[in-house]
Amino acid sequence: MTIVADIAVALLAALHLYILVLEMFLWEKPAGLRAFHMTPELAKETKTLAANQGLYNGFLAAGLIWGLWLGAEGHAIELFFCGCVIVAGVFGALTANRKILWVQGLPGAIALALLVAS
């Protein structure tokens, strides 16, 4: 089960690195506009806010990767950062878009459940 949990955590980290790229570098590009259903005008107005969000998603990814890198000693770190991902997903769903719960919160919950079971 540990390998499955590690794979889930790695995929969760990859997801947050992808979100970082979308929010920090592709926000005004076609991929960012499609992903977040925005007009070019709205993207231009919110670019700085999106870059800030992207940075936070990068910190989530970094924490997950750190926990993986430490191996068994990183288990508590992985649990903590999966919890942070879940909180971010729930908060995003309540304040921005319900889809965030499924895109961010659910993968975090799956990874957390696998970690607890391992």
Secondary structure, 3 states (H helix, E strand, C coil): CHHHHHHHHHHHHHHHHHHHHHHHCCCCCHHHHHHHCCCHHHHHHHHHHHHHHHHHHHHHHHHHHHHHHCHHHHHHHHHHHHHHHHHHHHHHHHHCCCHHHHHHHHHHHHHHHHHHHC
